[in-house]
């Protein structure tokens, strides 16, 4: 099973929604976070940068439709996403957790995640 977190309502097509890392960065860049929230965000980013491989989005030549999904075994990374989800919820950003056994054509894979070209319907 694969898991992806996106920001948006249930009525919105998940393929047009952004992920939690992007949305939380936008909140920070708009100076909408408290000092404590920004510290928590930076701690979460540090954890992710230290523990989660970064897929080669910029050099692989993938289309804009390429997105990362966590393997359900990546419990540490998923926990960090839940921290970001709670932060976003405090700022009235609706977060959805998507699950799929087969989210798309696999372009990249490591121990924690896959990058796929998503299917039209999950």
C-alpha positions as a Markdown table, in Angstrom:
| # | Residue | x | y | z |
|---|---|---|---|---|
| 1 | Unk | 0.0 | 0.0 | 0.0 |
| 2 | Unk | 1.2 | 3.5 | -0.8 |
| 3 | Unk | 0.2 | 6.8 | 1.0 |
| 4 | Unk | 0.2 | 10.4 | -0.2 |
| 5 | Unk | -0.8 | 13.5 | 1.8 |
| 6 | Unk | -2.3 | 16.4 | -0.1 |
| 7 | Unk | -3.9 | 19.7 | 0.8 |
| 8 | Unk | -7.4 | 20.2 | -0.5 |
| 9 | Unk | -11.0 | 19.1 | 0.0 |
| 10 | Unk | -12.5 | 15.7 | -0.9 |
| 11 | Unk | -14.3 | 17.2 | -3.9 |
| 12 | Unk | -11.0 | 18.3 | -5.5 |
| 13 | Unk | -9.1 | 16.1 | -7.9 |
| 14 | Unk | -6.0 | 14.9 | -6.0 |
| 15 | Unk | -3.8 | 15.3 | -9.1 |
| 16 | Unk | -4.2 | 19.1 | -8.9 |
| 17 | Unk | -3.4 | 19.4 | -5.2 |
| 18 | Unk | -0.1 | 20.2 | -3.6 |
| 19 | Unk | 1.7 | 18.3 | -0.9 |
| 20 | Unk | 2.3 | 19.1 | 2.7 |
| 21 | Unk | 5.9 | 20.2 | 2.4 |
| 22 | Unk | 5.0 | 22.8 | -0.3 |
| 23 | Unk | 2.0 | 24.1 | 1.6 |
| 24 | Unk | 3.8 | 24.4 | 4.9 |
| 25 | Unk | 6.7 | 26.2 | 3.2 |
| 26 | Unk | 4.2 | 28.7 | 1.6 |
| 27 | Unk | 2.7 | 29.4 | 5.1 |
| 28 | Unk | 6.2 | 30.1 | 6.4 |
| 29 | Unk | 7.1 | 32.3 | 3.4 |
| 30 | Unk | 3.9 | 34.3 | 4.0 |
| 31 | Unk | 5.0 | 34.8 | 7.6 |
| 32 | Unk | 1.8 | 33.1 | 8.8 |
| 33 | Unk | 3.5 | 30.8 | 11.4 |
| 34 | Unk | 4.3 | 31.6 | 15.0 |
| 35 | Unk | 7.9 | 31.3 | 16.1 |
| 36 | Unk | 7.1 | 27.9 | 17.7 |
| 37 | Unk | 5.4 | 26.6 | 14.6 |
| 38 | Unk | 8.3 | 27.7 | 12.4 |
| 39 | Unk | 10.7 | 25.9 | 14.8 |
| 40 | Unk | 8.6 | 22.8 | 14.5 |
| 41 | Unk | 8.5 | 23.1 | 10.8 |
| 42 | Unk | 12.3 | 23.5 | 10.5 |
| 43 | Unk | 12.8 | 20.4 | 12.8 |
| 44 | Unk | 10.5 | 18.4 | 10.6 |
| 45 | Unk | 12.3 | 19.5 | 7.5 |
| 46 | Unk | 15.7 | 18.6 | 9.1 |
| 47 | Unk | 14.4 | 15.1 | 10.0 |
| 48 | Unk | 13.1 | 14.6 | 6.4 |
| 49 | Unk | 16.3 | 15.9 | 4.9 |
| 50 | Unk | 18.4 | 13.6 | 7.1 |
| 51 | Unk | 16.3 | 10.5 | 6.8 |
| 52 | Unk | 14.5 | 10.5 | 3.4 |
| 53 | Unk | 16.3 | 10.3 | 0.1 |
| 54 | Unk | 15.5 | 13.1 | -2.3 |
| 55 | Unk | 14.3 | 11.8 | -5.7 |
| 56 | Unk | 16.0 | 13.4 | -8.7 |
| 57 | Unk | 13.0 | 15.6 | -9.7 |
| 58 | Unk | 15.1 | 18.3 | -11.3 |
| 59 | Unk | 17.4 | 16.1 | -13.3 |
| 60 | Unk | 15.3 | 13.1 | -14.3 |
| 61 | Unk | 13.3 | 14.8 | -17.0 |
| 62 | Unk | 10.0 | 13.7 | -15.4 |
| 63 | Unk | 6.8 | 15.6 | -16.3 |
| 64 | Unk | 4.9 | 17.8 | -13.8 |
| 65 | Unk | 2.7 | 14.9 | -13.1 |
| 66 | Unk | 5.4 | 12.9 | -11.3 |
| 67 | Unk | 4.6 | 12.7 | -7.6 |
| 68 | Unk | 6.0 | 10.9 | -4.6 |
| 69 | Unk | 4.0 | 8.4 | -2.6 |
| 70 | Unk | 5.3 | 6.8 | 0.7 |
| 71 | Unk | 5.5 | 3.1 | 1.1 |
| 72 | Unk | 3.3 | 2.2 | 4.1 |
| 73 | Unk | 6.4 | 0.8 | 5.8 |
| 74 | Unk | 8.0 | 4.3 | 5.9 |
| 75 | Unk | 6.5 | 4.9 | 9.4 |
| 76 | Unk | 9.0 | 7.6 | 10.4 |
| 77 | Unk | 8.4 | 9.7 | 7.3 |
| 78 | Unk | 4.6 | 9.2 | 7.6 |
| 79 | Unk | 4.8 | 10.4 | 11.2 |
| 80 | Unk | 6.6 | 13.6 | 10.1 |
| 81 | Unk | 3.8 | 14.2 | 7.5 |
| 82 | Unk | 1.3 | 13.9 | 10.3 |
| 83 | Unk | 3.2 | 16.6 | 12.1 |
| 84 | Unk | 2.9 | 18.8 | 9.0 |
| 85 | Unk | -0.8 | 17.9 | 8.7 |
| 86 | Unk | -1.5 | 19.0 | 12.2 |
| 87 | Unk | 0.3 | 22.3 | 11.6 |
| 88 | Unk | -1.6 | 22.9 | 8.4 |
| 89 | Unk | -4.9 | 22.0 | 10.1 |
| 90 | Unk | -4.2 | 24.8 | 12.7 |
| 91 | Unk | -4.2 | 27.2 | 9.7 |
| 92 | Unk | -7.5 | 25.8 | 8.3 |
| 93 | Unk | -5.8 | 23.9 | 5.4 |
| 94 | Unk | -7.7 | 20.7 | 4.7 |
| 95 | Unk | -5.4 | 17.7 | 4.5 |
| 96 | Unk | -6.3 | 14.4 | 2.8 |
| 97 | Unk | -4.4 | 11.2 | 3.2 |
| 98 | Unk | -4.7 | 9.1 | 0.0 |
| 99 | Unk | -4.1 | 5.4 | -0.2 |
| 100 | Unk | -3.5 | 3.2 | -3.2 |
| 101 | Unk | -2.1 | -0.2 | -4.0 |
| 102 | Unk | -1.0 | 1.0 | -7.4 |
| 103 | Unk | -0.9 | 4.8 | -7.7 |
| 104 | Unk | 0.8 | 5.0 | -11.1 |
| 105 | Unk | 3.7 | 4.1 | -13.3 |
| 106 | Unk | 6.8 | 3.9 | -11.1 |
| 107 | Unk | 9.6 | 6.2 | -12.2 |
| 108 | Unk | 11.8 | 6.0 | -9.1 |
| 109 | Unk | 11.8 | 3.8 | -6.0 |
| 110 | Unk | 13.8 | 3.7 | -2.8 |
| 111 | Unk | 13.2 | 2.0 | 0.6 |
| 112 | Unk | 10.8 | 4.7 | 1.7 |
| 113 | Unk | 8.9 | 6.0 | -1.4 |
| 114 | Unk | 8.1 | 5.7 | -5.0 |
| 115 | Unk | 7.8 | 8.5 | -7.6 |
| 116 | Unk | 5.0 | 7.8 | -10.1 |
| 117 | Unk | 3.2 | 9.2 | -13.0 |
| 118 | Unk | -0.3 | 8.9 | -11.5 |
| 119 | Unk | -3.1 | 7.0 | -13.1 |
| 120 | Unk | -6.1 | 9.1 | -13.9 |
| 121 | Unk | -8.2 | 7.3 | -11.3 |
| 122 | Unk | -6.9 | 5.7 | -8.1 |
